[in-house]
Amino acid sequence: MINFRKKTVEYLYLLPFIALFAGVLVVDNAFDLNLGVAKAYWFYIAMGPVIFATAVLFIKNRRNLLYTPIDLWIPIFVFLTGAISSMVLPTWQMKTLTFTLLAVLYFCLRIMIIQQQNSVAILFIIIIATGLIEAGWGLLQLYGKTKSQHNLFLTTGSFFNPGPYAGYLAVIAPIALYYVLRDQRIISNKFHPKKTVFYMRCALAAVTLACIVIVLPATMSRAAWLAAGIGCSTVYILYVLKNKTIQWKKHHKKIILYTSLAFLFLGSSLSVLYNLKKDSADGRLLIWKVAKDIPKDHPLGTGIGGFSSAYGEAQASYLSSGKATTAEKYLAGEPIYAFNDFLQLYIEFGPFFFFTAMAIITHALYIGVRRKKIAAVGGLLALLTFASTSYPFSLIPFLIIFTFLISACVSKQHIMVDWPAEKSPYTLALRVRCNNIWIITTLSISALIYTYAIASRLPVYKAYKAWSNINRLYQVGAYNKVVEAGEKIVRYLPTETAVQFEYGRALHKTQQYHESNNILHKAASTSSDPMIHVMIASNYVALNLMQSAEHNFNNAIMRTPYRLYPHYLWANAYFEREQWDLAHEQASEVLRKKPKIESPATQEMKEKMKTMIDTIKIKKAQKQS
């Protein structure tokens, strides 16, 4: 009975970690902007109890940790990338602090996994359970039983977009498959009450996997399909090799045949997936084509969160170079992400730190395979596959799972033995003391980092909440009130482009043109959105600084050549100044170009430009007569 109570108390210390993984289910209902703020702040809040629980478990158990090179690489990586980002970027990025807290989480997980036996299995069950809830949530959305998080998509789960939602399910799928295979082998014999836990876990994993298989096709995420396939294949292959259920000498011909068929199927599938949403695939290929040249201008990296702005400049340069095709100009947009996290890491961190990150991942996978951590390896490979064509490393739930999977791969208890004096001058007591000091120091530093993180992020959280209310004033055109209320808020949200743009536009509407441009220039330093440059140009037009206005209109047009709005505003600016030829030129561009998406707004612009051209002809005729 005493032993049962002791185990129950120890399992209670896992509750903060369980709460951390449950954060994926938190939605942004309190924030009108849907920026993923709620999930991020759940992570920040949960990290305090996580550090405390880790410290208590270590004090109770005092088990030693077997260190790996990753334990040294991670703090150096986080510190130096944060330092470089602060030098190359004009604004402090919340991502820098998030990465620092993820390093804290990594060490907490490393320490906790050693102190609490079966903790990895328990946390895997929690992760599978979140996958089941997400899959069930998506099915309810698919059949109209509950509301989607996005007006344009049926199935999003707790995410704002079906892409990340599908990616999360794809990471869960190989983990669930592993426990189906593992537990099915255990429970395949005669029923026994002691196997109840295995029956329950196998049922949970099987139902989760079935729900994922049902809902995943509805997301139309090719990256997630591929990730789930590769992750599940890896789990199955490693499981078969671990249990030696197939003998190579006896079945080598079948193995070669099935492997060849699998590769043929994969090749044909890639072709089908490409043609399924060809414009989307071509758009990503354009992003990669343009982005690959960014490091030439940023040898140290653009800094954490600096991709979007650098990409906007690179795209404008490429599309105006004469090398771009008409199709590429038509596809051009304003991406926030590279849709390839490895490429984005290379651009933001620079080559040295990119290869450091790759070394961390590769080393973790190597150790995971050697130690037969099949679930962790399968989930990690699925996540990395998804990251090759999407942006999971920009979203908190994926970063938490990524950190856990790395920790699960490398964590192992270090049982110290007393060596003879001739073999080592360090006694067992000294080595144990050093190990304890290192862990205590790590937890102390983690507590200090967490205290700073909460203190610095609390005003930001309040700013998000406040802007969510101010946004309603903006939507109804109460710009004076927006400016008055937002003045003290926007300084806490320097990297939120949507907030900066709306506040800058409110300043424009209240005729505070210089102040508007000050805000918008800061927004442009972290975003590729051409509308920022359009608004800056509008401010210069109002100030009658036409040369600066022309520069910014042209900048916006070079980024997205088939946008009509910059030409429309530019034509109006010339028309008001009776510069008929220049106005006619821009109005003709509006009529000539076919927008990516036809709408009543684009049709109205074209009608107004036709009227403008007719008016210009009349004005010219009157002048000649």
N, C-alpha and C positions, 0 to 999 in steps of 0.2 A: 504493500500500500504506500509506504514511504517512497519507494523507488518510482511508483506511478506518479505521485505528486511532484517529485523532483523533475521527472520528464515533462510533465504538464507545464510546470513553471518555466522550464527551459524553452519549450515550444512557444510560450507566450511572448518570449523575446523576439520571435520571428514576425510578430504582428506588424511592426513598422515596415519590414521588408515586404510583407504581403500588401500593406496599404500602398507602398511605393509602386508595385506592379499593377495594383488596381486603379492607379491614376489614369490609365489609358481610357477608362470608361467615363472620365469626367468630360463634360461638354461645356461649350462657351456660351451658354444661354445668358449669362450675366454681362456678356460683352458683345455689343452689336457688330463690332468689326470682325468677329470670327478669326482672330489672329493666333489661335492656339494658346492664348494667355492662361486659361484655366488649367490646362494640363501642365504648363510650365510652372505655375505657382503651386500646384499640388506637389510637384517634385521638390520645390524649394522648401515647402512646409514639412514634407515627410522626411527630409534629410536630417532634421534635428533629432527626432526619435530614433532614426537609423544609427546615428553616431552614438547616441546614449546606449542603445541596446547592444551595439557591438562592444562598447567599453565594459558593460556589465558582464557580458558573456566571457570576455577575456579575463576579467578579474575573478570570475567563478571557476574557470577551467585552466587558464594559463598554459594552453597548448602552444607549442612552438611552430613557427611558420617556415616552410621551405621556400627560399627566395629564388626568383628567376631574373634574368636580365630585364624583363618587362617592368619589374618593380622600380628599376632605375630609369628606364627610358621614359616612362609615362610622366613623372614629375618634371623631368628636364624638358620634355616635349611641350607640356602645358605652359610652363613658365616662359620658355623662349618664344613660343608662338604668340602668347599674350603680349610679351614685351615688344615684339616686332609689329604686331597689330596696332599697339598704342602709338608707335612711331609713324607708321605709314598711313593711318586713317585719322581723319579730323575729329571723329566722334567715337566715344566709348561704346563698344559693342556688348550687349547683354550676353551674346554667345560666348564671349571670353570667360565671363564669370560662370556660365553654365558648364563649359568644358572643365573649369577648375573644380566645380562641385562633382562632376562625373569622375574626375581623378580621385576625389575623396570617397565617392561611392565604390570605386574599384577596390581601394584599400580596405574599406569597411567590409565588403563582400569577401575579400581574401581572408581577412581575420575571422569573420563570422563563420565561413564555411568550415574552417578548421576547428573552431570551438564547438560548433553544433553539428553533431552527426546527423545524417539524413537531411540536412538543410537544403541541399541541392535538389534532391528528389521532391521535397515539399514545395519548394519554389517553382519547380517545373510543373507540378500539379496546379499551382495557382495560375501560372502562365497559360496552361491548357484551358483552365476554367475561364480565364478572360477571353480566350479564343472562342470558346463555346458561346459565351454571352454576346460577343461581337458578331459571330456568325448567325446566331438566333435573331439578334437585333436587325441585321441586314435582311434576313428573310422576312421579318415583319414589315420592314420598309418596302421590300420588293412587292409585297402583296397589299400594300396600302394600309396596314394596320397601325403603323406609327410613322411619325414625321421624319423625313430625311433632314440632314444638316445642311443640304444645299438645294436650292430651288430647281437647279437644272439636272440633278441626278437623283435616281430613285434609291440607290443603295450606297450608303456611306458609313453605316454603323455610328460610332461616336466621333468619327473624323469629319472634316469639312469637305473632303474630296474622295471619290471612290478609289483613286490610285493608292494613296497611303493605306486606306482601309484594306484593300486587297493585298498590299504588301505585308501588312501585319498578319493577316490570315496565312499568307504564304510562309512566313517564318514559323508560325505555330504548327503548320501541317507536318513537317518532318519530326518535330518533337513528339507530337501525338502519335505518329506512325511508329516511332521507336518504342513507346510504351505499350502500344497494341501488340507489337511483335514480342517484346520482352515478357509482358505479363501473360500473353496467350500461351507462351511456352511453359510458364510456371503453373498456370491453372488448368492446363490441358489434361492433367491426371485426375484422379478421383477428388471429389469435393471434400474440402476440409475447412472447418471454421477459422483456423489460423490464416487461411488464405483470403479472408474477407476483404482485406485492404487491397489485395491485388485484383480481386474481382471488381471492386469499385473503381480502382484506377484504370483498369482496362476498359470498363464500360464508359467512363468519362472520356478517355482518349478516343475510343471508337466512335462515340456519338459526335464528338468535336470534329474528328476527321471527316465523318460523313456529312456534317453540316457545311464544312468548308468546301468539300467537293461539290455540293449542291449550289452554294451561293457564289463561289469564286467566278464561274463563267459569266454571271450577271454583271460583274464589275467591269468587264471588257478591258481588264488590265493585262496586257501581254507580258509585261515585266514580271508581274506577280505569278502568272501561269508558269513562266519559265523558271522563276525562283523556286516555286513549290515543287516542280518536276525535278530540278537538280538536287534540291535539299532532300526530298524523299528517296531519290535514287541513291544518293550518298549514304543515307541511313540504312537502306536495305542492303547495299553492298557491304558496308562495314559490319552490319549485324551478321550477315552470312559468313564473312571471313572470321569474325570473332568466334562464332559457334561451330565453324567448320562443318556446316551442314551440306556443303557441296565439295566433292573431292575432284581436284583438278585433273589428275591422271585418268579418272574414270569418265569425266564429263567435259573434257577440254574442248571437244568439237562443238558441243552444244553451247558452251560458254562463248566461244569465238563467234558462232553464228548469231546468238542473241545480242552480243555486244555490237556486232556489225549492223544488225537490224536497228538497234537502238540509236546508233550514230546516223544511220540513214533517215530514221524517223525524226531525229533532232534537226537534221539539215533541212528536210522538207517542211518541218514545222516552222522553222525560222522564216522560210519564204512565205508561208501562209500568214504568219503573224505580221510580217512586213506589209503585205498587201491588204490585210484586214482593215488597217487605218493608215493608209499610205501617206496622207498629208501630215498626220501626226509624226510618223516615222521620219519623213523628209525634214520636218521642222527640227527634230532633234539632231538629225545629221548636220543640218545647217549650224545649229548651236555649237556642236562639237568642232565643226570645220573652222568656225570663227574663233572659238575659245582657245584652240590649240596654240594660237599665235600670241595670246595675251602675255605669257611668261617672258617673252622677249622684251617687253616694256616694263615688266615688274619682276626682276630677277630674285628679289627677296620675298615675293608673293604680294598679293594685294592686301593682305591682312584678313582676319576672320570677319566674314560678312562683306568683304569688298568686291566680291565677284560681279554682282549685278551692274555696278557703275562702270567697272572696267570693261565688261562685256558690251555695254551700250556704246562706249567709245570705239571698241574694236569693230563692232558691227557697222557703225556709221562709216568707219574708214574703209572696210571691205566693200560695202555696197556702193560706195562712191568711187571706188578704184577702177571701175570698168571691168573687173574680173567676174563680178556676180552675174548670174543668169536672171532672166525675167522671172522664172519660177522661184528663185531664191529671194528676190525682192518682194515677191507676192507673199511668201511664207514668213517673212521677217516679223518678229514680235518683240516683246520686251521681257524676256525671262528673268525671273528672280533666281532660278537655279540653273545649273548646267545640265540637269537630267543625266548626270553621270557623276556620282559623288567622288569617284577617284580623280576625275579630271578637275572637279571643283576644289578638292583638297590640294591638288598640285598647283592650281592657280592661286589659291588663297594662302597656302603655307610655304610655297616655294619648293624647289626640288629636294633640298636636304631634309626638311621636316616631312615632306611627303614620303620619302623612302624610309624615314624613321617610323612613320605610321604603318607603312607596309611591312616593315620588319616586325613590329609588334603583332600585327594580325597573323603574319606567316608563322611566327614562332609559337603563337597561341594554338594555331591549327595543328602544327607539328606535334606539340606536346599533347593536345587533345586526342590526336590519332594514336600516338604511342601509348597513351594511358587508357585508350578505348572509351573515351567520353563521347559516345556516339550521338546522343541527343544534342549535346552542346555543339559538336562539329557540324551536324546536319543543319541545325538552326542557324549557325553562323554562316555556313555556305549559302543558305537560302537568302539570308540578309545581304550578304556581299553580292550575290547575283542580282538581287533587286536593286541594290545601290548602283550597279553598273549602267542602269537605264532610268533611274529615278532619283529621288532626293531624301531617302530616309534619315540620313545623318543630319538633316536640318530639323528633325522632329523629335521631341523629347521621348515619347514612348519607345521609339526605335533605339535611341541612344542608351536608354536604361537597359533594354534587353541586350544590346550589343555589349555593354559593360559587364552585365551578368554572364553572358556566354563566354567572354574572354576570361573572366574570373573562374568560371566553372571548369574551363579547359586546363588552367595552369595551377589551381590550388591543390595543395597536398600537405598533409601534416609532416613535420620534420621531427622524427624521433631521434633525439641526440643520445649518443653513447659516450662513455668515458674512454678517451684514447690514452695510450701509453705516453709517458713524457717524451720519449725519443721520437714519437710520431708527430706530436703537436705540443707546443709550450702552453697552449690554452686549455685550462681545466674545464670540465663539464659545467661546473657552477658558473664560471665566468662566461661561457658561451650562452648558457641559459639566461644569465643576467643581461647580456648584450641584446639577445633576442627580445626580452621583455622591455628593455629600455627603448628599443627601436619601435616596438608596437605602441608603447605608451606615448612616445614622442609623436608618432604619426597621428594617433587619435587626438592628442592635444592640439596639434596644428590644424587638424580637421575641424575641431570645435571652434578655433579662432576664425578659420576661413568661413565657416557657416555663420558665425555671428556677424561678420562683415557683410556676407551675402544678404542676409535678412535685413540688416540695417540699411543697406544701400538699395535694396529692391523694394522695400515697403513703400517709399514714396512713388516708385514707378507703378506699383500695383494700384495705388490710389489714383494715379494719373490715368491709368487705363479705365478704371471705373468711372472717373469724372468725365473723360472724353466720350465714353459710351453715352452719357446723358447729353453732352454738348453736341454730339453728332446728330441728335434729333433736332436741335435748333438749326444746325447746318442744312438738314434736309428740307426744312420749311422756309429757308432763305432768311433767317434772323441773323444776318452776318455781324451786325454790331454787337449783339449779345455773344456770339461765338468768339469774336476778337476779345471782348472784355473778359469772358470766362476762361478762354484758352491761353491767355498771356502767361499765366503762372504754371501752366500744365505742360505745354509743348516742349519745354526745356528738359523734361524728364523722359521724353520719347523721341530722342534725336534720330533713331534709326527706323522708326515706323513711318514709312513713306506716305501711307494713306493719311495719317494724322497730319504730317507736315504739309502735304499738298492741300488738304482741306483748310487748314489754318491759313496757308499762304493765299489761297483763293478768297477766303473771307477777308483778308487784308486788302486784296485787290478790289473786291466789291465795295469796300469802305474807303477806297481811293488812297490807301497807304502803300503806295507802289514800291518805295525804297525798302520799307520794312518787309513787304511781301517777298521781294527778291532776296533779301538776306536769308529768309527762311527757306525759300525754294532752292537756292544755291547749295545749302547744307543738305537738303533732300536729294539733290542731284549727285552728291558725293557718295551716296549709298544705293542708288537706283538707276536702272536703265530706262525708266518710263519716259517716253518722248513728251507726254503731256506736261511734265514739269517744265521742259524747255518752251513749250507752247505758252504756258502761263507766264514764264519769265519774259518771253517776247511780247506778250500782251501788256505787261507792265512797262516795258520800254516804249511801246507804241503810245501808251498813255502819257509817258514822260517826254514824248516826241524825240526819242533817241533811236531813229530809224535804223542806223547802222548796226547797233547792238541788237535791235529787234530782228533784223534780217539774218544776223548770225545765228540766233537761237531758233528762228523758224526753219532755217536751213538745216540746223543740227537735228531738229525733230524729224524733218522729212528724210534725211539721210538714214536715220535709224529705222524708220518704218515707211518706206517710199509709197505704199498704197493706202496710207491714211489720208483722208480728204480734209480733215479739220484744219491742219496747219495751213494748207493752201487757201482754204476758205477765209480764215482770219487774216491771212497775209493779203489776200485780194481786197478785203474790206478796208484794211489799213491804207492801202494805196488809193483806193477809190475815194475815201474821205479826204485825202490830200490832193485829189484831182490829178494823180499820176496815172493817166489813163492806160498807157501802154503796159506799164508794169502790172496794173490791176487786171488788164485783159489777159496777160500771160498767166497769172495765177488762177484766174477764173477758168481759163481753158484747160489747165491741169486738172481742176476739179471735174470738168466734164469728160476729159479724156480717160481718167483712171477709173477702173472698176474696183470698188471696195471689196474687201475680203468677205464682209457680211452686209448684204443689202438690208436697209431698214428705213422707216419713215424719215429718220433724221438725215440719212445720206440722200434720199430723194428730195427732201426739202432744200438741202444745200445745193444740189444740182439745179433745181428750179430757180433758186435765187441767183445763181451764177449765170444762168441763161438770161434772166432779166437784167443783170448787171452788164453783160456784154451788149445787149440791145441798147441799154442806156448809154454805154460808152460810145457806141456807134453814132447815136443821135447827138451826143455832146461834141464828138469830133466833127460831124457834119455841120453843126451849128457854128463851130469855131472856124471852119473853112469858108463858110458862106459869110 
